[in-house]
Amino acid sequence: MPQQIKQTSAGEKYAQNRSFRLKKYFVFLLLFLFLSFSKSFASKLTFEIYHYPDGFTLITKVVKDYPVAACRLLVRDGSVNENPKINGISHLSEHMFFRGTTTMNDLQMKSYIENYGGQINGETYQDYTEFIANIPSVYTSKAVWYLMDGFLHATLLQSMLHLERKPVLDEVSLDKANPQRQLIELFQKEMFTDFPYSMPVEGFPSTVKNITRADLLAWHKRFYVPANAVLVVVGDIHPRAIRKQVADLLKGVPDLPFKPPVFRPQTPHTAPVVVEEVKKNIGHPYLALGYLVPGLNTPHQIYPTDVLTFLLGYGQFSLLNKELKQKDHLVQSISANFLTQPYPGTLQIVAVCHHGDVEKCKNKILGIIARVKEGKVTPEELRLAKRLLIGVYNLGNESDSGFASTIGFYAIMGNPEFAATYADHIKKVTLKQVQKIADEYLKNNYVEVVFYPFKKTKKKPLKFKKKPNKNTKKGGKWGHPE
């Protein structure tokens, strides 16, 4: 909005002009910093990919900002590959990775990277497992050797399995005690009636207890092979030296072929599925409502699905937050979530509702989805969703560690270039594309799971029969319950 014009003295004009020049300076400075960040980020999204003869993949990226290196080893080994009998074996394998190899025992493995000032971790997901090592870049070769040693030479000893099973079971118990994890677990089970995304990553106590060393050895023989893994190294590194080191470490390793499991994608439901349960460990109703949406098998549909997710329920200014939380005060919290996966996954809306407002929440959610389908979204609402999505994506990749995980994720999904052009594709998403995704996938075939808090019913007061008190002649009474 232009400012009002008023009469000013020569001194005031000078001050205003100086102020204007300073403002212009800061505007240009901010623009320069933004463009510099954009250019540096764009250059950061470039990387080198090297494929070894046995199918192993190495991805490197030189970033000289700090003397650190972020190393990620990813294996296509997740709960999607499991069956109900051994559900949880991928997660157990991740834990056993750190329990010893042919060259290091479990204590040495736990302290090796820390001795060089680094950190280690591991994460298991539905579609893959990720092993993490962050270390000062002068010791990059140590982290590479460490990850490759655990990948290729894990011993999976029975004694170590006995020790590691307990902390894994503790994790399973903690997950089962978390109401929101329970909510999503039940939602997945109801959505994926004939697809292995229905199984929890951690497994169940009964399955984890029964996994044997023979099961683990067979699992490693099938999935922990060079053709089924990707190593990503990002930071102040020397790619040529890493490439040679990995080639040397792969020498003598059997060139085992890898045949990925073939799945038939989950077919959409033909009508809404509603499940309601009563839980003792919650204070407010929990609601999960979601739909089957596209996976990376149709990459062009990922971009508008991501924008739709942010438009609906990411951030305080999303449609669901503005309507259900800020305006109508129906929920304590609400969000929309969509994880890109190789197979069709889910767009989930999760809310913690106020008492008595679950049905109102559901109807409001469906009404807002209908509004998006009709195109009743302002240009500013769409711009804000896209801007926030790009900002979250860019900031998540600003660190070497974040970028290594991002590129590793898309590489293990089979499409590393997806990460390099992601932000550009998001900028081009139109409202019509978002509407098309909502029309095609957000139909009247949702899955709804509701947890209601357990309410203690007031017990009826106990009735007493009156009985004469023997200690008094009359008037005194002695009672006992019926």
C-alpha positions, -999 to +999 in steps of 0.1 A: +000+000+000+015+034-010+022+059+018+005+093+021+024+122+007+031+151+030+050+184+029+085+180+044+115+203+051+148+200+033+163+182+064+134+158+066+137+151+028+174+143+033+166+120+062+138+103+042+160+099+012+188+084+033+163+061+050+150+051+016+186+044+003+193+023+034+160+004+029+170-002-007+204-013+004+189-039+028+164-050+002+192-056-023+213-073+004+184-097+013+178-103-024+215-110-029+216-134+001+185-152-011+199-156-046+232-167-032+214-192-010+193-204-040+224-208-062+243-226-035+214-248-028+208-255-064+245-265-068+242-286-037+215-307-054+241-319-079+259-351-070+280-379-085+266-414-089+289-444-094+277-479-101+300-509-094+299-541-115+282-560-087+253-535-085+265-515-055+258-478-058+280-449-044+268-413-044+291-385-034+288-347-030+316-323-021+306-296+003+335-275+017+315-255+043+327-274+073+353-302+079+327-329+084+313-358+064+278-373+065+278-410+055+246-430+049+243-467+040+208-476+029+195-511+023+162-521+006+153-540+037+120-529+054+089-544+069+073-544+034+095-575+026+083-594+057+056-619+064+034-621+095+056-649+109+088-628+110+074-593+113+101-572+129+131-589+114+142-559+095+142-538+127+160-566+145+186-568+117+193-531+121+201-536+158+223-566+151+243-545+126+260-529+156+266-562+174+298-573+158+315-584+126+344-607+117+368-579+125+351-562+155+332-573+185+301-555+197+319-532+222+344-522+195+316-514+170+298-492+195+329-472+203+348-472+170+332-441+154+330-422+187+367-426+191+371-404+160+347-378+172+317-391+153+282-404+159+263-435+147+227-445+145+202-467+126+166-464+115+142-489+100+113-480+078+087-498+058+107-498+026+144-496+037+169-494+065+193-466+070+227-467+088+242-434+098+277-422+106+286-385+109+323-378+115+351-352+111+360-353+074+396-362+081+383-396+092+359-401+063+376-434+053+370-447+089+332-442+086+331-457+051+350-488+063+328-491+094+295-490+075+308-514+048+322-538+074+288-540+092+270-544+059+292-572+045+306-590+075+280-590+103+284-622+124+248-622+139+260-644+168+234-662+189+248-646+221+244-611+207+209-620+195+200-630+230+213-596+243+198-574+216+163-590+216+154-573+250+160-537+239+141-544+207+112-558+227+113-527+250+110-505+219+080-525+207+064-521+242+069-484+241+053-481+207+023-501+219+019-477+248+018-447+226-018-439+216-010-421+184+013-449+173-015-473+181-039-452+161-017-451+130-009-488+133-046-497+133-052-473+105-025-490+084-040-524+092-074-513+080-062-495+049-038-522+037-059-553+039-039-572+012-005-554+012+024-557+037+023-520+047-003-533+072+025-547+094+042-525+120+079-519+114+089-530+149+068-562+147+049-577+176+063-592+208+052-626+197+070-624+164+102-607+177+106-634+204+104-662+178+129-649+152+159-672+152+196-667+142+188-689+112+161-665+102+185-636+105+212-653+085+188-662+057+175-626+057+210-611+054+219-635+027+189-623+007+188-586+013+223-575+025+240-579-009+258-552-029+231-549-056+206-540-029+224-511-012+234-475-017+262-456+001+260-418+003+289-396+014+284-358+016+308-332+030+345-320+028+355-353+011+376-367-018+352-387-040+379-405-060+396-418-029+362-430-016+354-447-049+387-466-048+382-476-011+347-490-017+360-509-047+387-525-026+362-533+002+340-551-023+368-573-036+362-609-028+325-604-019+303-629-037+285-613-066+251-624-055+221-615-077+192-596-061+156-602-071+134-576-054+101-589-042+072-582-065+040-569-049+005-563-062-005-528-050-033-524-026-067-519-043-087-490-030-117-497-008-151-493-024-168-477+007-157-460+039-142-482+066-149-470+102-133-485+133-139-472+168-122-483+200-121-472+236-087-466+252-078-461+289-046-442+283-059-411+265-077-380+278-093-368+245-106-386+214-081-394+186-092-393+150-073-407+119-089-403+085-071-411+053-070-422+017-049-444-006-028-421-027-001-425-054+035-437-049+068-432-068+055-456-095+036-424-108+062-397-099+043-369-117+015-373-092+037-369-061+042-331-065+005-321-064-001-347-037+026-330-016+011-296-022-024-309-013-010-323+020+005-290+029-026-271+018-048-292+040-029-297+071+007-285+075+013-254+095-009-230+114-023-214+083-034-246+066-071-250+058-077-276+085-059-256+112-076-224+103-111-239+103-111-266+129-086-252+155-085-215+152-121-208+141-143-235+155-121-248+184-130-284+176-095-298+180-064-295+202-042-304+172-047-315+136-022-322+108-020-339+074+008-363+065+020-380+033+051-400+029+064-407-005+068-445-010+076-467-040+041-482-038+008-464-033+007-450+003-016-429+024-025-393+030-035-392+067-053-366+086-048-370+124-066-349+150-069-348+188-105-337+192-123-321+221-149-343+238-181-348+219-167-332+187-155-362+167-184-363+143-182-325+138-145-328+131-150-355+106-177-336+088-156-304+087-126-324+073-148-338+046-162-304+039-128-288+034-117-317+011-149-310-009-140-273-010-106-282-025-122-304-051-144-275-061-114-253-065-124-229-037-089-222-027-075-187-030-043-180-049-026-169-017-036-202+001-020-222-027+011-200-028+015-202+010+013-240+009+039-243-019+062-218-003+061-236+030+066-270+013+097-257-006+110-240+026+107-272+047+123-292+019+152-268+014+159-263+051+159-301+056+186-304+030+207-274+041+230-296+063+252-323+049+234-348+071+200-338+058+210-338+022+227-372+025+195-387+040+174-371+013+194-382-017+199-416-001+161-420+003+154-413-033+183-434-045+171-464-026+136-458-040+152-460-074+150-423-085+178-401-071+173-374-097+138-368-082+155-349-053+174-326-077+144-312-095+118-315-067+115-278-057+112-267-094+084-291-099+066-279-068+067-243-080+049-254-112+020-272-095-014-256-103-047-256-085-062-278-113-035-304-106-043-304-069-080-307-077-073-336-100-055-355-073-083-348-047-109-359-072-091-391-082-080-403-048-099-385-020-132-403-027-159-417-004-136-447+003-116-434+033-105-453+063-115-437+097-101-448+130-113-432+163-101-438+198-125-427+225-112-422+261-124-447+286-150-431+310-154-444+345-191-449+351-203-437+384-212-466+406-245-467+423-243-461+460-243-492+480-276-500+498-275-511+534-299-531+554-304-517+588-297-539+617-301-532+654-269-524+673-265-549+701-245-525+721-275-501+726-310-507+737-325-488+708-317-461+684-282-474+675-278-490+640-254-514+624-252-516+586-236-538+560-239-538+523-265-560+505 
